[in-house]
Amino acid sequence: MDIFEECSAINDLLQANEEIEARNRLICLLDTLGKTEQAYTPLLNHLIRESGLFPYLEPETSSWQDRFVYESFKVDIGQDEPVTLHSEQSLVLKHLLDGDDLAVSAPTSFGKSLIIDAYIAIKKPKNVLILVPTIALTDETRRRLSKKFSAEYKIVTTSEVELGEKNILIFPQERAIHYSDKLEQLDLLVVDEFYKASRAFDKERSPALLKAMLKLGEKAAQKYYLAPNIADLNDNPFTKGMTFLRMDFNTVFLEKHEEFKDINKDVQKKNDALLRILGKHETKSLIYAGSYPGVDSVTTLLIDNTDKEDSPLLSDFSAWLSTNYHPNWKLTNLVKRGVGIHTGQLHRSLSQIQVRLFEEEKDGLQTLVSTSSIIEGVNTSAENVIVWSNKKAHLKLDDFTYRNIIGRGGRMFRHFVGKIYILEEPPAAADTQLELTFPDELLADVDDEKYKQELTKEQLAKLLHYKEEMAQIMGDESFERMRNEGALISSDTELITAIAFAIRNDSKLVRALANLYAPSNDYWVWTLCKVLKLVPGGWDASHTKFAEFVRALSGNWTLSIPDLLEQLSEHDVTIEAFFKMERNATFKLTALLNDINVIQKEMTPEYKVDISPFIARLSKAFLPSCVMELEEYGLPRMLAKKIHASGLVNFEDEKLDLHSAINFLREIQPDIIGKVGGLDSFDRYVLDYFFDGIAPQQLRAVEAPAQ
């Protein structure tokens, strides 16, 4: 390639205002030069400046004017050294520093999170709350911000933790709702991936996210909502008064290979194409498999057709999975081949460990096979993205989700060009208008006077009917008191009415609840089956099977996962089913039991039944409180058990909260390897990862100047 000729062509495109095409060709040129380790010429640096890609400038070979721009766009992001923002990042940051409320749509590679860090470092707000879609992203965000701001801020990720003087709170929407009453005011409310507030994109999560946006938005002095690939935003009460910025500024180029045209829906050709693509690259690859059966198909293909890696680290990981989860689990065999699995059902620490291994330059995982969890739950990317399926679960992929998936290709400063291999026909290109509306599931929480204009006639009629029916079942005074206390988790009028109706008409239900805090768990199954009848479908398992799982789970602290699976084998509970049922027990069942408990205490106080201690234990999967929380920080329960058994930490101490446990673990870190028995080499790898994530931030010696 003639570099001067290519620079001339890029310059012509810039002069013709063809900025996207110019930027794409420039990024491809930088990729070529990077592979041959060539220095940038002053001309090339000038084109980088003209394209707004200021972080890519090489100051040493730039003219003084371009060096001046490089320095001028540097900002403090909480590190020892300031970093240079690109032109559009700088524009967004300026809006935020001016106090504007922003809803921003920008590509995955844009660097939206860096702007949050810069805002905190420069403005030094008292309270910032960041809403993230998943627990995995909670931990990733916590790790990033802890390294920069833990000396000045208390980083809060669980709802039991009390506020400090200055706080950065990082929550998924359900926890944020529980915590909102502890907050008097917020300086900044950040909602990451706010498109999930639309029912069209996340039917299950959108009601809770909208509820959190409403409750917290009222307390926030400023709001910053982030999403990719949104063309327009409808008028709605959730983003009222916010400035919508649509940014098409990419920092990497996506090179698309339309393999589906040759494959033509031939399964064998698709399998061959996947193996060929993986075989010719030694770089990292993300495979989007679309669904759990899709993940199963891809991983079976890879086990049957790929060789084991010569990696002691992955061999250790495989042995660790065999001991702590199941020797015949597919993942145990798969990781020996340098392949991991990322789905929303795995234990959080297990997903985190695999992403860490995927980020390893050498000896780690080369490939991750994923459902849509990879675009929802973690900020990882790879040089190669392989779109194996054009489905999301059983539905066809829409263009919005497709672009979000392929946006994982490439990464600033590591892979200028992301290679996208498309093995099934992609959806037609379309602009996405984000529609945010009140869902019926939120009606029980809505002030019908305040939001009268936003509700449909049918919703107003349904809300009126709900109030009348609940007042009739409970009595006006009891119903109003319960509404004002805001103790219900669900906002679904139909579910709440069904619970109240069942309590009024089935006296055995309330008395049965007392079984849940009896010394024996013999009657749990009968009681939980009665409770689960209030939920159609039983969360993908029969009521009896799910109830038996909960009863077995009560031994979670004393028994290993292989022991629990052995106990549950007669109910056909696989390791995959174990993960899913544990999540449903700790989230969905605890929410249902909470609402039953609140309503029955209001309606039948004479029974003096209160199952809140059982609900608290169930929400932690019957593990000691901070053990479950530490698992979110990257310390798996099996390691916590070994540390507890050594006598170094008493995790059963009810006074031991999360932050006390973290501080104590930091103090005893040098003693753990020598005094905790039974640690293998992979246990030590996991401990290193965990301690890296809780390392205390040192105060910076010199404050970097804010620009």
C-alpha positions as a printed Julia matrix, in Angstrom:
707×3 Matrix{Float64}:
   0.0     0.0    0.0
   1.24    3.47  -0.9
   0.75    5.4    2.36
   0.82    8.83   0.7
  -1.78    7.8   -1.9
  -4.07    6.45   0.83
  -3.63    9.62   2.91
  -4.56   11.65  -0.19
  -7.73    9.59  -0.68
  -8.68   10.02   2.99
  -8.09   13.76   2.75
 -10.36   13.95  -0.33
 -13.13   12.19   1.61
 -12.74   14.6    4.53
 -12.95   17.58   2.17
 -16.14   16.09   0.7
 -17.63   15.71   4.24
 -17.6    11.92   3.87
 -16.4    11.65   7.48
 -17.46    8.08   8.26
 -15.84    6.64   5.12
 -12.72    8.74   5.76
 -12.48    7.55   9.34
 -12.95    3.89   8.32
 -10.17    4.08   5.73
  -7.92    5.88   8.21
  -8.48    3.2   10.87
  -7.66    0.47   8.32
  -4.46    2.33   7.43
  -3.5     2.55  11.12
  -4.13   -1.2   11.39
  -1.77   -1.89   8.48
   0.95    0.36   9.92
   0.53   -1.21  13.36
   1.2    -4.7   11.99
   4.46   -3.54  10.43
   5.32   -1.27  13.41
   5.78    1.79  11.21
   5.87    5.26  12.77
   3.18    7.75  11.83
   4.14   10.62   9.52
   3.18   14.23  10.34
   0.68   14.02   7.46
  -0.98   10.94   8.94
  -1.13   12.55  12.39
  -2.81   15.57  10.84
  -5.48   13.35   9.25
  -6.01   11.66  12.62
  -6.59   15.1   14.14
  -8.96   16.12  11.31
 -10.97   12.9   11.87
 -11.38   13.63  15.59
  -9.51   10.46  16.62
  -7.19   12.41  18.94
  -6.18    9.45  21.19
  -4.54    7.8   18.16
  -2.15   10.72  17.56
   1.58   10.01  17.95
   2.86   13.21  19.63
   6.51   12.44  18.82
   5.91   12.61  15.06
   3.2    15.3   15.07
   3.43   18.97  14.18
   3.21   21.35  17.14
  -0.38   22.24  16.21
  -1.46   18.57  16.33
   0.49   18.0   19.56
  -1.35   20.99  21.02
  -4.71   19.37  20.19
  -3.54   16.06  21.69
  -2.66   17.82  24.96
  -5.73   20.07  24.95
  -8.12   17.12  24.9
  -6.49   15.43  27.88
  -8.69   14.98  30.96
  -8.35   13.53  34.41
 -10.12   10.15  34.64
  -8.92    9.21  38.12
  -5.6     7.66  37.05
  -2.06    8.9   37.64
  -1.91   10.18  34.07
  -4.66   12.06  32.21
  -5.91   10.57  28.93
  -6.81   12.17  25.61
 -10.48   11.97  24.58
 -11.67   11.88  21.0
 -13.73   14.82  19.74
 -17.18   13.32  20.38
 -16.29   12.07  23.86
 -15.16   15.58  24.67
 -18.47   16.99  23.39
 -20.5    14.65  25.63
 -18.3    15.45  28.65
 -18.75   19.19  28.04
 -22.55   18.77  28.07
 -22.32   16.86  31.37
 -19.97   19.39  32.98
 -22.43   22.12  31.91
 -25.13   20.3   33.91
 -27.17   18.95  30.97
 -29.32   15.81  31.24
 -28.2    13.52  28.41
 -29.5    10.43  26.64
 -26.64    9.29  24.39
 -26.66    6.72  21.61
 -23.16    5.76  20.48
 -21.36    2.65  19.14
 -19.91    0.03  21.49
 -16.35    1.23  20.79
 -17.19    4.88  21.56
 -15.89    4.91  25.15
 -19.04    6.07  26.98
 -17.82    4.76  30.35
 -14.63    6.83  30.23
 -16.8     9.95  30.29
 -18.31    8.85  33.63
 -14.8     8.5   35.09
 -13.81   11.95  33.81
 -17.0    13.51  35.24
 -16.31   12.02  38.69
 -12.64   13.05  38.65
 -13.38   16.62  37.57
 -16.7    17.46  39.3
 -16.12   15.36  42.43
 -19.85   14.79  43.05
 -21.06   13.52  46.42
 -23.36   10.71  45.23
 -23.33    8.97  41.84
 -25.58    5.99  41.09
 -24.88    3.79  38.07
 -27.65    1.42  36.97
 -26.27   -1.59  35.07
 -28.28   -4.44  33.51
 -26.55   -7.4   35.19
 -24.62   -8.48  38.28
 -21.6    -9.31  36.07
 -21.46   -5.74  34.79
 -21.84   -4.53  38.39
 -18.58   -6.23  39.31
 -16.77   -5.11  36.17
 -17.81   -1.49  36.76
 -16.89   -1.76  40.45
 -13.4    -3.04  39.61
 -12.8    -0.19  37.18
 -14.0     2.55  39.51
 -12.46    1.07  42.67
  -8.99    1.25  41.15
  -9.52    4.96  40.5
 -11.77    6.32  43.24
 -11.89    4.01  46.29
  -9.58    6.34  48.26
 -12.19    9.09  48.04
 -15.49    7.26  47.58
 -17.3     4.36  49.17
 -18.14    1.93  46.34
 -21.54    0.36  47.1
 -22.85   -2.65  45.17
 -25.2    -4.4   47.61
 -28.37   -3.08  49.21
 -27.33   -3.92  52.81
 -24.36   -1.51  52.79
 -24.79    1.89  54.45
 -23.79    5.12  52.73
 -20.46    6.83  53.33
 -19.7    10.54  53.09
 -19.15   10.27  49.31
 -20.53    7.32  47.36
 -20.48    5.63  44.0
 -23.38    3.18  43.92
 -23.46    0.46  41.25
 -26.65   -1.57  41.1
 -28.8    -3.63  38.8
 -32.31   -2.18  38.73
 -33.87   -4.46  41.38
 -31.26   -3.53  44.0
 -31.51    0.13  43.1
 -35.26    0.06  43.85
 -34.6    -1.49  47.28
 -31.94    1.1   48.03
 -33.78    4.19  46.78
 -35.35    5.01  50.18
 -31.85    5.37  51.71
 -30.99    8.1   49.2
 -32.05   11.69  49.73
 -30.4    13.06  46.6
 -28.11   12.07  43.74
 -25.71   14.34  41.88
 -25.73   12.04  38.87
 -27.89    9.08  37.82
 -26.3     6.95  35.1
 -28.38    4.31  33.31
 -26.2     2.0   31.23
 -27.92    0.18  28.33
 -31.11    2.17  28.95
 -32.71    0.66  25.84
 -33.61   -2.24  28.13
 -36.33    0.0   29.58
 -38.26   -0.71  26.39
 -40.54   -3.75  26.47
 -39.55   -4.43  22.85
 -35.93   -5.17  23.9
 -36.29   -6.75  27.34
 -39.81   -7.77  28.26
 -38.75   -9.3   31.58
 -36.51   -6.52  32.9
 -38.14   -3.38  31.49
 -40.8    -2.86  34.23
 -38.19   -2.94  37.02
 -35.82   -0.66  35.09
 -38.6     1.85  34.38
 -39.57    1.76  38.05
 -35.94    2.46  39.06
 -35.65    5.29  36.5
 -38.82    6.91  37.86
 -37.94    6.6   41.56
 -34.29    7.6   41.23
 -34.84   10.17  38.5
 -36.89   12.23  40.95
 -33.87   12.38  43.31
 -31.21   13.07  40.66
 -29.86   16.54  39.96
 -28.5    15.28  36.64
 -29.03   12.22  34.41
 -26.81   10.45  31.87
 -28.4     7.56  29.95
 -26.32    5.4   27.59
 -27.26    3.04  24.76
 -25.92    1.89  21.39
 -27.59    2.18  18.0
 -30.68    4.28  18.85
 -31.85    6.53  16.01
 -34.6     8.39  17.89
 -36.34    8.6   21.25
 -40.08    9.07  21.73
 -41.56   11.68  24.08
 -42.02    9.92  27.4
 -41.99   10.69  31.15
 -38.82    8.63  31.75
 -36.51   10.85  29.63
 -38.53   14.06  29.82
 -36.36   17.18  29.46
 -33.24   15.21  28.45
 -31.12   16.12  25.43
 -30.81   13.18  23.01
 -27.42   12.91  21.31
 -27.0    10.4   18.5
 -23.31    9.7   17.86
 -22.17    7.63  14.85
 -18.5     8.05  15.78
 -16.62    4.75  15.55
 -13.07    4.2   16.78
 -12.61    0.77  15.15
 -13.57   -0.59  11.72
 -15.74   -3.68  11.28
 -14.63   -5.84   8.36
 -17.61   -8.05   7.46
 -17.28  -11.49   5.86
 -20.68  -12.65   4.57
 -20.06  -16.39   4.81
 -23.82  -17.1    4.83
 -24.0   -16.52   1.06
 -21.83  -19.59   0.38
 -23.31  -21.6    3.28
 -26.88  -21.1    2.02
 -28.44  -22.68   5.17
 -26.41  -25.9    4.77
 -25.64  -27.11   8.32
 -22.5   -29.02   7.31
 -21.13  -26.03   5.4
 -21.8   -23.83   8.43
 -19.96  -26.24  10.72
 -17.03  -26.4    8.29
 -16.92  -22.61   8.01
 -16.78  -22.18  11.78
 -13.92  -24.67  12.15
 -12.05  -23.07   9.23
 -12.38  -19.53  10.69
 -11.2   -20.63  14.13
  -8.39  -22.72  12.63
  -6.78  -19.93  10.63
  -6.64  -17.39  13.47
  -4.61  -17.35  16.65
  -6.51  -14.33  17.95
  -9.48  -14.21  20.31
 -12.93  -15.06  18.97
 -16.42  -14.46  20.32
 -19.07  -16.8   18.94
 -22.66  -15.62  19.2
 -24.74  -18.82  19.35
 -28.14  -17.2   19.91
 -29.7   -19.61  22.43
 -28.86  -22.33  24.96
 -29.43  -25.09  22.34
 -27.21  -23.07  19.99
 -24.44  -22.94  22.62
 -24.83  -26.69  23.05
 -24.53  -27.32  19.29
 -21.43  -25.14  18.9
 -19.65  -26.53  21.94
 -20.37  -30.14  20.9
 -18.9   -29.36  17.47
 -15.76  -27.85  19.04
 -15.24  -30.73  21.47
 -15.5   -33.25  18.61
 -13.27  -31.35  16.16
 -10.61  -29.41  18.05
  -7.47  -30.47  19.9
  -6.67  -29.86  23.53
  -4.53  -26.8   24.24
  -1.05  -27.17  25.7
  -1.87  -24.86  28.6
  -1.17  -25.78  32.24
  -3.5   -22.93  33.3
  -6.45  -24.35  31.36
  -5.69  -27.9   32.56
  -5.78  -26.58  36.12
  -9.08  -24.81  35.41
 -10.59  -28.01  34.01
  -9.54  -29.99  37.1
 -10.96  -27.22  39.32
 -14.32  -27.36  37.5
 -14.37  -31.15  37.82
 -13.84  -30.98  41.58
 -16.1   -28.05  42.36
 -18.93  -28.45  39.84
 -19.12  -31.73  37.92
 -16.54  -34.0   36.22
 -18.89  -34.77  33.31
 -19.96  -31.19  32.71
 -19.34  -30.05  29.15
 -17.43  -26.95  30.26
 -14.94  -29.15  32.15
 -13.98  -30.77  28.84
 -14.34  -27.63  26.75
 -11.85  -25.4   28.57
  -9.04  -27.88  27.8
  -9.6   -26.82  24.18
  -9.29  -23.13  24.97
 -13.05  -22.58  24.76
 -15.33  -21.05  27.4
 -19.07  -20.54  27.74
 -20.76  -17.26  28.65
 -24.48  -17.38  29.46
 -26.7   -15.53  31.92
 -27.24  -18.62  34.07
 -23.71  -19.43  35.24
 -22.52  -18.52  38.72
 -21.29  -14.93  38.6
 -17.78  -15.77  39.74
 -17.54  -18.49  37.08
 -18.47  -16.04  34.31
 -15.96  -13.53  35.71
 -13.16  -16.12  35.83
 -13.78  -17.09  32.18
 -13.76  -13.47  31.01
 -10.49  -12.99  32.93
  -9.04  -16.07  31.18
 -10.28  -14.74  27.83
  -8.46  -11.46  28.48
  -5.18  -13.31  29.17
  -2.68  -12.71  26.36
  -1.17  -16.21  26.64
  -2.37  -19.58  27.96
  -5.95  -18.38  28.51
  -9.19  -19.04  26.65
  -9.06  -18.29  22.93
 -12.79  -18.53  22.28
 -16.0   -17.68  24.13
 -19.31  -19.18  23.01
 -22.16  -16.99  24.15
 -25.83  -16.17  24.17
 -26.79  -12.5   24.19
 -25.28  -12.34  27.72
 -21.98  -11.25  26.17
 -23.56   -8.0   24.95
 -25.57   -7.47  28.14
 -23.38   -8.64  30.94
 -19.8    -7.7   30.26
 -17.67   -5.19  28.37
 -15.37   -7.58  26.56
 -14.48   -7.61  22.89
 -12.34   -9.61  20.46
 -10.65   -9.29  17.08
 -13.1   -11.86  15.66
 -16.85  -12.0   16.19
 -18.59  -14.99  14.62
 -22.37  -14.68  14.25
 -23.33  -18.37  14.27
 -27.06  -17.73  14.62
 -29.48  -15.03  13.47
 -31.83  -15.79  16.37
 -32.13  -14.51  19.92
 -33.63  -17.41  21.85
 -36.44  -18.54  19.49
 -37.01  -15.14  17.84
 -35.27  -13.65  14.81
 -32.53  -11.14  15.6
 -33.53   -7.54  15.04
 -31.05   -5.13  13.46
 -30.51   -3.31  16.78
 -29.33   -6.46  18.62
 -27.33   -7.64  15.61
 -25.39   -4.35  15.51
 -24.83   -4.6   19.25
 -23.33   -8.09  18.8
 -20.99   -7.22  15.94
 -20.01   -4.07  17.86
 -17.97   -6.4   20.09
 -15.45   -6.73  17.26
 -12.25   -4.7   17.6
 -10.92   -2.62  20.46
  -9.12    0.71  20.68
  -5.31    0.36  20.64
  -5.51   -3.44  20.44
  -7.5    -4.31  17.3
  -8.12   -1.4   14.93
 -10.12   -3.77  12.72
 -12.73   -6.17  14.05
 -13.37   -9.12  11.74
 -17.05  -10.11  11.64
 -17.94  -13.53  10.21
 -21.65  -13.84   9.46
 -22.76  -17.47   9.12
 -26.53  -16.86   8.92
 -28.3   -14.12   7.01
 -28.4   -10.93   9.1
 -31.56   -8.87   9.63
 -32.34   -6.01   7.27
 -30.81   -2.69   8.29
 -33.25   -0.44  10.14
 -33.21    2.67  12.31
 -34.35    1.98  15.87
 -36.87    4.32  17.46
 -36.86    3.68  21.2
 -40.39    3.67  22.61
 -40.63    3.98  26.38
 -44.16    3.58  27.74
 -45.77    2.61  31.03
 -46.2    -1.18  31.07
 -49.2    -2.75  32.82
 -46.77   -4.46  35.23
 -45.93   -1.03  36.69
 -49.48    0.11  37.39
 -49.51   -0.83  41.09
 -46.7     1.69  41.67
 -48.01    4.54  39.56
 -49.49    7.77  40.87
 -52.45    7.98  38.49
 -52.91   11.7   39.12
 -49.28   12.55  38.39
 -49.02   10.4   35.25
 -52.61   10.67  34.02
 -51.52   11.96  30.61
 -49.05    9.1   30.03
 -51.46    6.23  30.83
 -53.9     4.82  28.3
 -57.65    4.76  29.02
 -57.41    0.99  29.45
 -54.57    1.38  31.98
 -56.46    4.04  33.96
 -59.51    1.74  34.05
 -57.32   -1.22  35.11
 -55.68    0.86  37.86
 -59.06    2.02  39.16
 -60.33   -1.57  39.16
 -57.19   -2.7   41.03
 -57.64   -0.07  43.74
 -61.31   -0.93  44.19
 -60.67   -4.68  44.26
 -57.77   -4.44  46.73
 -59.71   -2.07  48.99
 -62.57   -4.57  48.96
 -60.29   -7.51  49.8
 -58.07   -5.75  52.39
 -60.09   -2.73  53.48
 -59.37    0.88  52.48
 -57.14    1.66  55.43
 -54.95   -1.46  55.13
 -54.55   -1.05  51.38
 -53.56    2.63  51.64
 -51.09    1.9   54.45
 -49.47   -0.89  52.41
 -49.22    1.33  49.31
 -47.69    4.21  51.26
 -45.06    1.96  52.86
 -43.88    0.83  49.41
 -42.77   -2.55  50.75
 -44.0    -4.58  47.78
 -41.42   -5.61  45.18
 -43.86   -6.42  42.39
 -45.77   -3.65  40.64
 -47.98   -6.15  38.8
 -51.62   -5.47  39.77
 -52.74   -8.96  38.7
 -50.15  -10.78  40.84
 -50.75   -8.57  43.9
 -54.52   -9.06  43.61
 -54.04  -12.84  43.23
 -51.91  -12.95  46.41
 -54.45  -10.94  48.43
 -57.31  -13.07  47.12
 -55.47  -16.32  48.04
 -54.71  -15.07  51.57
 -58.33  -14.06  52.12
 -59.78  -17.35  50.84
 -57.17  -19.91  51.91
 -56.43  -19.77  55.63
 -54.12  -22.79  55.23
 -51.75  -20.7   53.09
 -50.79  -18.3   55.88
 -50.47  -21.07  58.47
 -48.36  -23.08  56.01
 -45.88  -20.19  55.75
 -44.89  -20.84  59.37
 -43.3   -24.1   58.12
 -40.59  -22.02  56.46
 -39.01  -21.06  59.77
 -39.53  -24.42  61.5
 -36.34  -26.26  62.6
 -36.95  -28.96  59.96
 -37.43  -28.46  56.23
 -39.74  -31.49  55.95
 -42.8   -29.41  55.1
 -41.11  -26.87  52.82
 -42.09  -28.68  49.61
 -45.8   -28.7   50.46
 -45.7   -25.03  51.47
 -43.69  -23.84  48.47
 -45.95  -25.74  46.06
 -48.91  -23.79  47.46
 -46.96  -20.54  46.97
 -45.83  -21.41  43.44
 -49.41  -22.0   42.31
 -49.74  -18.22  42.32
 -47.21  -18.09  39.45
 -48.3   -19.67  36.16
 -45.6   -21.87  34.62
 -43.43  -22.31  37.72
 -40.33  -20.71  36.12
 -39.52  -23.54  33.7
 -39.74  -26.34  36.28
 -42.59  -28.21  37.93
 -43.66  -26.84  41.31
 -42.52  -30.01  43.1
 -39.13  -30.11  41.36
 -38.46  -26.45  42.13
 -39.58  -26.83  45.76
 -37.34  -29.9   46.19
 -34.47  -27.87  44.78
 -35.02  -25.13  47.38
 -35.08  -27.71  50.15
 -31.78  -29.22  48.93
 -30.27  -25.75  48.52
 -30.67  -25.18  52.26
 -27.52  -27.34  52.61
 -25.51  -25.04  50.33
 -23.0   -23.97  52.99
 -22.19  -27.44  54.31
 -22.39  -29.43  51.06
 -20.44  -29.06  47.82
 -22.22  -28.51  44.49
 -21.44  -32.11  43.41
 -23.03  -33.28  46.7
 -26.14  -31.19  46.05
 -26.4   -32.5   42.49
 -26.16  -36.06  43.8
 -28.95  -35.31  46.25
 -31.08  -33.85  43.44
 -30.33  -36.56  40.88
 -33.69  -38.31  41.45
 -35.4   -35.06  40.37
 -33.24  -34.89  37.21
 -31.54  -31.6   38.12
 -28.51  -31.1   35.85
 -25.69  -28.64  36.54
 -27.25  -26.22  33.99
 -30.65  -26.56  35.71
 -28.94  -25.99  39.08
 -27.63  -22.58  37.97
 -30.99  -21.5   36.57
 -33.01  -22.69  39.57
 -30.63  -21.04  42.04
 -31.1   -17.71  40.23
 -34.87  -18.11  40.2
 -34.88  -19.03  43.89
 -32.72  -16.1   44.99
 -34.5   -13.48  42.84
 -37.99  -14.46  41.69
 -39.02  -16.66  44.62
 -37.72  -14.22  47.24
 -39.64  -11.38  45.53
 -42.84  -13.45  45.51
 -42.42  -14.51  49.15
 -41.69  -10.93  50.18
 -44.96   -9.69  48.68
 -46.93  -12.58  50.2
 -45.35  -11.79  53.58
 -46.13   -8.06  53.37
 -49.74   -8.64  52.36
 -50.45  -11.42  54.88
 -49.01   -9.37  57.77
 -51.39   -6.56  56.82
 -54.42   -8.81  56.3
 -53.95  -11.46  59.01
 -51.91   -9.93  61.86
 -53.59  -12.31  64.31
 -51.5   -15.24  62.96
 -48.25  -13.43  63.88
 -46.44  -15.03  60.92
 -43.3   -13.33  59.58
 -41.11  -15.21  57.1
 -38.65  -12.37  56.46
 -35.75  -14.33  58.1
 -36.39  -17.21  55.66
 -36.56  -14.77  52.74
 -33.22  -13.22  53.79
 -31.57  -16.67  53.91
 -33.07  -17.71  50.57
 -31.92  -14.48  48.89
 -28.35  -15.51  49.79
 -28.9   -19.09  48.54
 -28.62  -20.17  52.23
 -24.99  -19.06  52.32
 -23.74  -16.73  55.06
 -24.62  -13.19  54.0
 -21.28  -11.86  52.89
 -20.25  -15.15  51.2
 -22.84  -14.59  48.48
 -21.78  -10.95  48.18
 -18.1   -11.89  47.98
 -18.94  -14.31  45.18
 -20.06  -11.28  43.16
 -16.64   -9.77  43.89
 -14.92  -12.83  42.41
 -14.45  -15.1   45.47
 -16.34  -18.36  44.77
 -18.2   -20.0   47.65
 -15.92  -23.06  47.59
 -12.91  -20.82  48.37
 -14.83  -18.99  51.1
 -15.57  -22.41  52.64
 -11.86  -23.31  52.67
 -10.93  -19.97  54.27
 -13.71  -20.44  56.86
 -12.54  -24.01  57.62
  -9.0   -22.72  58.26
 -10.3   -20.52  61.08
  -8.86  -17.35  59.53
 -12.33  -15.86  58.96
 -15.61  -16.78  60.62
 -18.07  -16.18  57.8
 -20.93  -17.36  60.03
 -20.48  -14.31  62.26
 -23.69  -12.34  61.66
 -21.89   -9.07  62.46
 -19.48   -9.59  59.55
 -20.75   -7.38  56.73
 -19.32   -7.16  53.22
 -16.96   -4.2   53.7
 -15.67   -5.52  57.04
 -15.01   -8.89  55.39
 -13.13   -7.24  52.49
 -10.97   -5.17  54.84
 -10.21   -8.25  56.95
  -9.37  -10.36  53.9
  -6.97   -7.64  52.71
  -5.2    -7.79  56.09
  -4.81  -11.57  56.1
  -3.97  -11.92  52.39
  -0.3   -12.84  53.1
  -1.44  -15.64  55.46
  -4.04  -17.27  53.22
  -1.74  -19.34  50.99
   0.18  -20.75  53.95
  -2.69  -21.32  56.39
  -5.64  -22.39  54.24
  -5.52  -26.1   53.57
  -6.4   -27.78  50.28
  -5.67  -24.86  47.95
  -4.71  -26.0   44.45
  -2.94  -23.91  41.81
  -6.17  -22.67  40.24
  -7.54  -21.66  43.64
  -4.47  -19.42  43.89
  -5.15  -17.98  40.41
  -8.72  -17.14  41.46
  -7.5   -15.59  44.72
  -5.1   -13.36  42.76
  -8.0   -12.2   40.59
 -10.2   -11.56  43.63
  -7.55   -9.59  45.53
  -6.73   -7.56  42.42
 -10.37   -6.47  42.4
 -10.35   -5.3   46.03
  -6.9    -3.72  46.08
  -7.17   -0.38  47.91
  -6.64    2.72  45.79
  -3.66    4.82  46.8
  -4.16    8.57  46.87
  -2.56   10.1   43.82
   0.51   12.16  44.6
  -0.27   14.75  41.93
  -3.72   15.72  40.74
  -3.81   15.74  36.94
  -5.09   19.06  35.62
  -8.71   19.04  34.43
  -9.19   20.45  30.97
